[in-house]
């Protein structure tokens, strides 16, 4: 059971990074569509929908995975003078 003690913490960090990733992805995707789209009729709607439903969720999923994996605690290593010589 000791191995699963940090999973909740890792999931929480993953969700936090996912929320941040969603916001950044939605704003960035909307900005990119506004700047690069050749659509002249509803560019703002296209930018909003792309940011909210494409780039935001994609970056959120990537952010969750990165946050979950990177939050793994490194094993604690005892200093040299405290290690047993067995």
Secondary structure, 3 states (H helix, E strand, C coil): CHHHCCHHHHHHHHHHHHHHHHHHHHHHHHHHHHHHCCCCCCHHHHHHHHHHHHHHHHHHHHHHHHHHHHCCCCCCCCCHHHCCCC
